[in-house]
Amino acid sequence: MPNNQPPEKRLEDSDLLQVHSIFKTIQGEGPFAGTPAIFIRLAGCNLMCPNCDTDYTSSRRYMSFDDIIKKVTELDDTSFTDLIVITGGEPFRQDIKGLMCGLSECGYFVQVETNGTIEPPLELVYNKNISSRHGIYVVCSPKTPSINPYYSRISCAFKYVMGYSESEHDGLPFNVLGLGLTKQVARPDEKFTGLIYLQPEDSKDPKQNEFNQKACIESCLKHGYIFCLQVHKYIGVE
């Protein structure tokens, strides 16, 4: 079914966050794929991508930074992971600076997954060295023709969800998740020094998914991008 979760505006700064869910899992995408992780899924998004496959509005509760960190440590009762993933929806729709810093101070490294349309906290230091697994990482997955230029400087990786078609010159998708763009989805600029991942769109149709996967493979082989499957779906975790 098409995504019908309505877009929501950016929230004013608050000590409370709208949280959809907090759960332990295996990170299935991007530079830390395969790593045990605790996900903090925040409620709401400023976009409404027709083919989005994530529920981020069916439940919503207000939690303080301290309550979220307490829940994380309860889930991490055997110290099974150092990775916390903050996702959504769109995490930067809310003021998560205090949460990111608090988790980092507790010894976790934090990955934030964003569509890149909302300016992140500029005063923080973001890590681009994936191998160090320390501090705060940003993975930008553009959905729109323009993104905040700051993401090309702070992101450790860009991740594109790709259907069966691609642009002619760089092998990246023109359109993402059925948004029907008339201008191609944003690319990182010349200041970006991180990795680029291509992930086949999950169309919920096995035959269509074969075409999507083939397009990603061909583009990765031609342009040197990193092929990325949604591993969590194959191993049956959230």
C-alpha positions as CSV (number, residue, x, y, z in Angstrom):
1,M,0.0,0.0,0.0
2,P,1.2,3.6,-0.7
3,N,2.5,5.5,2.3
4,N,-0.2,7.7,3.6
5,Q,1.6,9.1,6.7
6,P,1.2,12.9,6.4
7,P,4.3,15.2,6.5
8,E,4.8,17.1,9.7
9,K,6.6,20.4,10.4
10,R,9.8,20.7,12.2
11,L,9.3,21.0,16.0
12,E,10.5,23.7,18.2
13,D,13.3,23.0,20.6
14,S,12.1,20.8,23.5
15,D,13.4,18.6,26.3
16,L,10.9,16.0,25.2
17,L,11.0,14.0,22.0
18,Q,8.2,12.3,20.1
19,V,9.3,8.6,20.0
20,H,7.8,5.9,17.9
21,S,9.8,2.9,19.3
22,I,13.1,1.8,20.8
23,F,14.2,-1.7,20.1
24,K,17.3,-3.9,19.8
25,T,18.0,-5.3,16.3
26,I,20.8,-5.8,13.7
27,Q,21.6,-2.7,11.6
28,G,20.6,-3.8,8.1
29,E,21.8,-0.9,6.0
30,G,24.8,1.4,5.3
31,P,28.3,1.5,6.7
32,F,27.5,-0.4,9.9
33,A,25.3,-3.2,8.3
34,G,25.5,-6.4,10.3
35,T,26.2,-4.7,13.6
36,P,24.0,-5.3,16.6
37,A,22.3,-2.1,17.5
38,I,19.6,-0.3,19.4
39,F,17.3,1.7,17.3
40,I,15.6,4.9,18.4
41,R,12.8,5.5,15.9
42,L,11.4,9.0,16.2
43,A,7.9,9.8,15.2
44,G,7.0,12.0,12.2
45,C,8.7,13.1,9.0
46,N,8.7,16.3,7.0
47,L,8.3,14.4,3.8
48,M,5.7,11.9,2.5
49,C,7.4,9.5,0.2
50,P,4.8,7.3,-1.6
51,N,6.9,4.2,-1.5
52,C,8.3,4.5,2.0
53,D,8.2,1.1,3.8
54,T,8.5,2.3,7.4
55,D,5.8,2.9,10.0
56,Y,6.8,6.0,12.0
57,T,3.4,7.3,13.1
58,S,1.2,4.5,14.4
59,S,2.5,5.0,17.9
60,R,3.9,8.1,19.6
61,R,4.9,8.9,23.1
62,Y,6.8,11.8,24.6
63,M,10.1,11.0,26.3
64,S,12.8,13.0,27.9
65,F,16.5,12.5,26.9
66,D,17.1,10.8,30.2
67,D,14.2,8.4,29.8
68,I,15.4,7.5,26.3
69,I,18.9,6.8,27.5
70,K,17.6,4.8,30.5
71,K,15.5,2.6,28.1
72,V,18.6,2.1,25.9
73,T,20.7,1.0,28.8
74,E,18.0,-1.4,29.9
75,L,17.9,-3.0,26.5
76,D,21.7,-3.1,26.5
77,D,21.7,-5.1,29.7
78,T,24.4,-7.5,28.4
79,S,26.5,-4.8,26.7
80,F,25.8,-6.4,23.4
81,T,26.4,-3.3,21.3
82,D,28.0,0.1,21.2
83,L,25.9,1.3,18.3
84,I,22.8,3.4,18.6
85,V,20.8,4.3,15.5
86,I,18.5,7.4,15.6
87,T,16.1,7.2,12.7
88,G,12.5,7.9,11.8
89,G,10.7,9.4,10.1
90,E,13.1,12.3,10.0
91,P,15.2,12.6,13.2
92,F,16.3,16.2,12.6
93,R,12.7,17.3,12.6
94,Q,13.2,17.3,16.3
95,D,16.0,18.8,18.5
96,I,18.1,15.7,19.1
97,K,21.4,17.4,20.0
98,G,21.1,16.6,23.7
99,L,20.2,13.0,23.0
100,M,23.1,12.5,20.6
101,C,25.6,14.1,23.1
102,G,24.1,12.1,26.0
103,L,24.4,8.8,24.2
104,S,28.0,9.6,23.1
105,E,28.9,10.5,26.7
106,C,27.6,7.1,27.8
107,G,30.2,5.5,25.5
108,Y,27.9,4.7,22.5
109,F,28.6,5.7,18.9
110,V,25.6,7.2,17.3
111,Q,24.4,6.9,13.7
112,V,21.7,9.4,12.6
113,E,19.8,8.6,9.3
114,T,18.4,11.7,7.7
115,N,16.9,12.8,4.4
116,G,19.1,15.9,4.5
117,T,16.5,18.6,4.1
118,I,16.7,20.0,7.7
119,E,19.9,21.7,9.0
120,P,21.6,19.6,11.7
121,P,23.2,21.1,14.8
122,L,26.1,22.9,13.4
123,E,28.1,23.2,16.6
124,L,28.7,19.4,17.0
125,V,31.7,17.5,15.7
126,Y,30.7,14.7,13.4
127,N,32.9,11.7,12.7
128,K,33.5,10.5,9.1
129,N,36.0,7.8,10.0
130,I,33.8,4.7,10.0
131,S,36.5,2.4,11.3
132,S,36.9,4.3,14.5
133,R,33.3,3.7,15.7
134,H,33.3,6.7,18.0
135,G,31.2,9.8,18.3
136,I,28.4,10.8,16.0
137,Y,27.9,9.7,12.4
138,V,25.5,11.0,9.8
139,V,24.2,8.9,6.9
140,C,22.3,11.1,4.4
141,S,19.7,9.5,2.2
142,P,18.4,12.2,-0.2
143,K,14.8,12.2,-1.3
144,T,14.5,15.7,-2.8
145,P,16.2,17.7,-5.5
146,S,18.0,19.9,-2.9
147,I,19.4,19.2,0.5
148,N,21.2,21.3,3.1
149,P,24.8,21.8,1.9
150,Y,26.2,21.0,5.3
151,Y,25.5,17.3,4.7
152,S,28.2,17.0,2.1
153,R,30.7,18.1,4.7
154,I,29.6,16.1,7.8
155,S,28.2,12.8,6.3
156,C,30.2,9.7,6.5
157,A,28.0,8.2,3.7
158,F,25.2,9.0,1.3
159,K,22.7,6.2,0.7
160,Y,20.3,6.1,-2.3
161,V,17.2,3.9,-2.6
162,M,17.1,2.9,-6.2
163,G,14.4,1.5,-8.5
164,Y,14.9,0.0,-11.9
165,S,15.9,3.3,-13.6
166,E,19.0,5.4,-13.2
167,S,20.4,8.6,-14.5
168,E,22.6,8.4,-17.5
169,H,25.8,10.2,-16.3
170,D,26.5,9.0,-12.7
171,G,24.4,5.9,-12.1
172,L,22.5,7.4,-9.3
173,P,18.7,7.4,-9.3
174,F,16.8,10.4,-10.8
175,N,13.7,9.7,-8.6
176,V,13.4,8.1,-5.2
177,L,10.6,6.2,-3.5
178,G,7.9,7.3,-6.0
179,L,8.1,11.0,-5.4
180,G,7.8,11.9,-9.1
181,L,10.5,14.4,-9.2
182,T,10.9,16.7,-12.2
183,K,14.5,17.4,-11.2
184,Q,16.9,14.7,-10.1
185,V,17.4,13.9,-6.5
186,A,20.2,15.7,-4.8
187,R,23.8,14.5,-5.1
188,P,26.7,15.2,-2.6
189,D,28.8,18.2,-3.7
190,E,32.6,18.3,-4.3
191,K,33.3,18.6,-0.6
192,F,31.9,15.1,0.1
193,T,34.7,12.5,0.8
194,G,32.6,9.7,2.2
195,L,31.1,6.5,0.7
196,I,28.0,6.2,-1.5
197,Y,25.7,3.2,-1.1
198,L,23.0,2.0,-3.5
199,Q,20.1,0.1,-2.0
200,P,17.4,-1.6,-4.1
201,E,13.9,-0.3,-3.4
202,D,11.6,-2.8,-1.8
203,S,8.6,-2.7,-4.1
204,K,6.8,-5.5,-2.3
205,D,6.7,-7.3,-5.6
206,P,9.4,-10.0,-6.2
207,K,9.6,-9.5,-9.9
208,Q,10.0,-5.7,-9.6
209,N,12.5,-6.2,-6.8
210,E,14.6,-8.3,-9.2
211,F,14.7,-5.4,-11.7
212,N,15.5,-2.9,-8.9
213,Q,18.4,-5.1,-7.6
214,K,19.8,-5.6,-11.1
215,A,19.8,-1.9,-11.7
216,C,21.7,-1.3,-8.5
217,I,24.2,-4.1,-9.2
218,E,24.9,-2.7,-12.7
219,S,25.4,0.8,-11.4
220,C,27.7,-0.3,-8.7
221,L,29.8,-2.3,-11.1
222,K,30.0,0.6,-13.5
223,H,30.5,3.5,-11.0
224,G,32.1,1.9,-8.0
225,Y,29.3,2.5,-5.5
226,I,28.7,0.1,-2.6
227,F,25.8,-2.3,-3.0
228,C,23.5,-2.3,0.0
229,L,20.7,-4.8,0.8
230,Q,18.2,-4.3,3.6
231,V,19.8,-7.2,5.6
232,H,17.3,-7.0,8.4
233,K,14.4,-8.0,6.1
234,Y,16.3,-11.2,5.1
235,I,17.0,-12.3,8.6
236,G,13.5,-11.4,9.9
237,V,14.3,-8.6,12.4
238,E,12.8,-5.2,12.6
